[in-house]
Structure formats: C-alpha cells, structure tokens
Amino acid sequence: MIRRILPILVLAILISACGSETPSSQNSNNSAAPVASAANVATSPTANPNMETLLVGSEVLYEPFEFKDEHGQPQGFEIEMMTEIAKAAGMNIQVIDVPRNTAETTLNSNKYQVFISAMSRSPERLEKLDMGEPYLEYEHALYVLDTPENANLRTIEDFKGKNIAVHKGSSGNIAKIKEWEANPVLSDSFFLSLKNTSADKADATLGDSRVMQYYLTKNPGVKARLIMIRDGKTGISFAVKKGNTTLLNKLNDGLAKIKANGTFDALIIKWFGSKE
C-alpha cells in the first residue's frame, strides 16, 4: 500500500509548486506589445539587458518538457530549448504560465508571442496558428497499472466502456477516447491524469509515450506498463500568432542554428537520456 501511495505524493508535489517574477517591458513582432500577468511570469536568469525579450506562453505542468523547480522557476527541455533558440536569434525569454487549452485564444490576442507545451502539429491547429519546424516526435500510448486485474487490457478494443484519464487541453486525445467508445476522465494536467490512474480513478491514461517513460524512470516503484497505440508519430512544434511569419522565420532560424552546433542534441540527451 505504501508503495502505491508514494508515487501519488510525488505527483502532488510536482503539480503544487508555483512561483512568480515581475515581467519587464518587451518589443513585439508583427503585433502590439503583449501584456503579461506579473504573477505568472518568470524571467530567464541569463537575460541580456541589451536584447529584446520574447514572451513565451506555456503550461508549466508537463515534466520533462516544462515544470517548476523548488523555487517556482520554470525548467525543462522546452524551456531550455526556447532559451537557446531565442539566444541564437538575439533575444531573451520570459515564461508565462497559462493553461494549454487557452493557447489559441491567448496567443492570437497578444498575451504573449510564442507558445510551447509539447504542442502537436495538426491540421485543425494550423488553421488557427502558425507553427514552427517540428523538433521532436512522439507516439501515443496508454499507461495502465500492471496488476492482475488489468491483465486483460492489451489492445484499444479492450478499453471500450472503460474510463481513460486525459489532460483536458488535449482535444485530439479526448476525441480518440470517444472514438474508442471509452469515457474521458478530464484532468487539469497530464500528471493529474497519471495520478487518477495510479489512484484507480481511471483504468488508463492516454498521452505522450516519452513523458510516460520519463515518469516511470523517475518512479521505479510504480508498477505500470505502456500500451503503444501505433497510430503514427506526431511532430511537436512551437506556435506563433497566425500571420506572424517574421517571428516564425526568426525562431525557425534559431532552431536550425542550435541543431547545427550540437546544443539541441545535448538537450535531448539531458532530458530524455537518448536521441531516440
């Protein structure tokens, strides 16, 4: 019983941290200057006062892509990646913690200039936002507890009528669950979705296999397994306001530079253990 409770407590700590910094003024590209909430902004500790500052929106609850450290400061793969991309483009960054399911409306209303949060490229999204070159791919998977009771859960067909936990901002995953004739159990974050499954409030969690594998590596006491969906790999990109091609091109150029100089591969290995 204690072994089951400990991973849940770890998840609770991960999702409860928060912090704040006061944003500085910044220039916008192809739009009016974004307005940020001081309570949700953290400034890069290596900010260069002589460079323009880029406001970056992100739901900082998606370890290892973005999460908050013990001081409430954002960290993770995409935070470091965007810091390096911006640096290559001659900019600093400030991170604004915003719900993922508001990304389209808040980005297009100039709350910030770019959004990152393991955002997948989809035709529906590309109708509303412009997205950069894909920098990572992932596959969908179902996370289930490895128990005798779940021994019969092996394929998608086995989840008909079952409860599947999912992040409420993942519209594509919610649609998949409904297609499988299963019941979506909505959570405010992906790690809360994992918590629901660990607490037997759901039969499985649907999401990014990379994040699930990272979680299992960090929590070796958790007895769980992954069921790969095999629906093809999905590309992850940053997003900008529709029509802001100047900023999009600048960020794509920055991404190309950090891939060419080895910085990107170093970040992949740091946060995921390998480039695969």
C-alpha positions in Angstrom: 0.0 0.0 0.0 2.8 2.4 0.9 4.5 1.7 -2.4 1.3 2.8 -4.2 0.9 6.0 -2.1 4.5 7.3 -2.6 4.2 7.9 -6.3 1.0 9.7 -5.8 2.6 12.0 -3.2 5.5 12.7 -5.7 2.9 13.7 -8.3 1.2 16.0 -5.8 4.4 17.8 -5.1 5.2 18.2 -8.8 1.9 19.9 -9.6 1.7 22.1 -6.5 4.8 24.2 -6.9 4.4 27.7 -8.2 6.4 31.0 -8.4 6.4 34.5 -9.7 8.5 37.2 -11.1 7.7 40.7 -12.4 7.9 41.0 -16.2 9.9 43.6 -17.9 8.8 45.5 -20.9 9.5 43.9 -24.3 9.0 44.5 -28.1 6.6 42.6 -30.1 7.0 41.4 -33.7 4.1 41.9 -36.1 1.7 42.8 -33.2 1.1 45.2 -30.3 3.3 44.6 -27.3 1.8 41.6 -25.3 0.5 42.2 -21.8 1.5 39.6 -19.2 0.3 38.9 -15.7 3.1 39.6 -13.2 2.0 36.6 -11.1 2.7 34.1 -13.9 5.9 35.4 -15.4 9.5 34.2 -14.8 12.5 35.9 -16.3 15.4 33.9 -17.7 18.3 34.1 -15.2 20.7 34.7 -18.0 18.8 37.6 -19.5 20.9 40.1 -21.5 19.6 43.7 -20.8 20.7 44.7 -24.3 18.5 42.2 -26.1 14.8 42.2 -26.9 12.7 40.0 -24.7 10.3 37.3 -26.1 7.3 36.4 -24.1 6.8 32.6 -24.1 3.5 31.1 -23.0 3.5 27.6 -21.6 1.5 25.3 -19.3 4.3 24.6 -16.9 3.0 21.3 -15.7 4.3 18.8 -18.2 7.6 17.3 -17.0 10.1 16.9 -18.5 9.0 19.4 -21.2 8.3 22.2 -18.7 7.7 22.2 -15.0 8.7 24.3 -11.9 11.6 23.7 -9.7 11.6 24.1 -5.9 11.9 27.8 -6.2 8.9 28.1 -8.6 11.1 28.8 -11.6 10.2 27.1 -15.0 12.6 24.5 -16.2 12.6 21.5 -18.6 13.5 20.5 -22.1 11.4 23.1 -24.0 12.3 25.9 -21.6 16.0 25.4 -22.2 15.4 24.8 -25.9 13.5 28.0 -26.3 16.1 29.9 -24.3 18.8 28.7 -26.7 16.6 29.4 -29.8 16.0 32.9 -28.6 19.6 33.5 -27.7 20.6 32.4 -31.3 18.0 34.9 -32.6 19.3 37.7 -30.3 16.6 37.6 -27.7 15.9 36.8 -24.1 12.8 35.0 -22.9 10.2 35.4 -20.2 7.9 32.4 -19.5 4.2 32.9 -18.8 2.3 30.0 -17.2 -1.0 29.7 -19.0 -3.5 26.8 -19.4 -2.8 24.9 -22.6 -6.5 24.8 -23.6 -6.4 28.6 -23.9 -3.3 28.7 -26.1 -5.1 29.6 -29.4 -7.1 32.5 -28.0 -4.4 34.0 -25.7 -1.7 33.7 -28.4 -3.8 35.4 -31.1 -4.9 38.1 -28.6 -1.2 39.1 -28.0 -0.9 37.8 -24.4 2.5 36.5 -25.5 4.4 35.9 -28.7 5.1 32.1 -28.8 3.6 29.1 -27.1 5.4 25.9 -26.1 3.9 22.9 -24.2 4.6 19.7 -26.2 2.2 21.1 -28.8 1.5 18.6 -31.6 1.0 19.8 -35.2 -2.4 19.1 -36.5 -4.5 20.4 -39.5 -7.0 21.8 -37.0 -4.3 23.7 -35.1 -2.6 25.0 -38.3 -5.9 26.6 -39.3 -5.7 28.9 -36.3 -2.0 29.2 -35.5 1.3 29.2 -37.4 3.7 26.5 -36.1 7.5 26.1 -36.5 9.5 23.3 -37.8 8.9 20.1 -35.8 11.7 19.5 -33.3 10.5 16.2 -31.7 8.3 13.3 -32.4 6.3 11.1 -30.1 3.8 8.2 -30.2 0.6 7.9 -28.3 0.4 5.3 -25.5 -1.9 4.1 -22.8 -0.5 4.0 -19.3 -2.0 1.2 -17.2 -1.2 -0.2 -13.8 0.5 -3.6 -14.1 -1.9 -5.6 -11.9 -3.7 -8.9 -12.2 -7.0 -7.0 -12.6 -5.6 -5.3 -15.7 -4.1 -8.4 -17.3 -6.9 -8.4 -20.0 -6.2 -4.8 -21.1 -3.9 -5.3 -24.1 -5.4 -3.5 -27.1 -7.6 -0.5 -27.8 -10.6 -2.7 -28.2 -10.2 -3.8 -24.6 -10.9 -0.2 -23.4 -14.5 0.0 -24.7 -16.6 1.4 -21.9 -13.5 2.0 -19.7 -12.5 5.3 -18.1 -9.4 6.8 -19.6 -7.7 9.8 -17.9 -6.6 12.6 -20.2 -5.4 16.2 -20.0 -8.4 18.5 -20.7 -6.4 20.6 -23.1 -5.6 17.6 -25.3 -8.6 17.9 -27.7 -7.1 15.3 -30.1 -6.7 12.7 -27.3 -10.2 13.3 -26.0 -11.5 12.7 -29.5 -9.6 9.4 -29.7 -11.1 8.2 -26.4 -14.6 8.9 -27.7 -13.8 7.1 -30.9 -12.8 4.0 -28.9 -16.2 4.2 -27.1 -14.5 4.8 -23.8 -15.1 7.6 -21.3 -12.7 10.5 -21.0 -11.8 11.5 -17.4 -10.6 15.1 -17.7 -7.7 16.5 -15.6 -6.1 19.9 -15.3 -2.7 18.5 -16.2 -1.1 15.4 -17.6 0.4 14.4 -14.3 -3.0 14.6 -12.6 -4.2 12.2 -15.3 -1.4 9.8 -14.3 -2.4 10.4 -10.6 -6.0 9.4 -11.4 -4.9 6.1 -12.9 -2.5 5.5 -10.0 -5.3 6.1 -7.6 -7.7 3.7 -9.5 -9.9 6.6 -10.6 -9.3 5.7 -14.2 -8.4 2.5 -16.0 -5.7 4.1 -18.0 -4.1 7.4 -19.0 -3.7 8.5 -22.7 -0.8 10.7 -23.7 2.8 11.1 -24.9 4.9 7.9 -24.6 8.0 10.0 -24.0 6.6 11.6 -20.9 5.2 8.3 -19.6 8.6 6.6 -20.0 10.3 9.6 -18.2 7.8 9.3 -15.3 8.4 5.5 -15.0 12.2 6.1 -15.0 11.8 8.7 -12.2 9.4 6.5 -10.2 10.9 2.9 -10.3 8.5 1.8 -7.6 5.5 2.3 -9.8 4.3 -1.0 -11.4 2.8 0.1 -14.7 3.1 -0.7 -18.4 2.6 1.1 -21.6 0.3 0.0 -24.5 1.6 1.7 -27.6 -1.3 3.0 -29.9 0.8 2.7 -33.1 -1.2 5.5 -34.9 1.9 7.1 -36.3 4.4 9.6 -34.9 3.3 13.1 -34.2 5.5 16.2 -34.6 5.9 18.7 -31.8 6.4 22.4 -32.6 6.2 25.9 -31.1 3.3 28.1 -32.2 3.0 31.8 -33.0 0.1 34.1 -33.9 -1.4 33.4 -37.3 0.3 35.5 -39.8 3.4 36.4 -37.7 5.8 35.0 -40.3 8.6 37.4 -39.3 8.9 35.9 -35.8 8.2 32.3 -37.1 11.1 32.6 -39.5 13.4 34.0 -36.8 12.6 31.2 -34.4 13.0 28.5 -37.1 16.4 30.0 -38.0 17.4 29.9 -34.3 16.2 26.2 -34.1 18.4 25.4 -37.1 21.4 27.0 -35.5 21.2 25.1 -32.3 20.7 21.9 -34.2 23.8 22.6 -36.3 26.0 23.4 -33.3 25.1 20.4 -31.2 23.1 22.3 -28.5 19.8 20.7 -29.4 21.1 17.1 -29.3 22.8 17.8 -25.9 19.4 19.0 -24.5 17.6 15.8 -25.9 20.2 13.6 -24.1 20.0 15.6 -20.9 16.2 15.4 -20.6 15.3 12.1 -22.3 18.5 10.0 -22.0 19.0 9.4 -25.7 18.1 10.9 -29.1 15.7 8.1 -29.9 
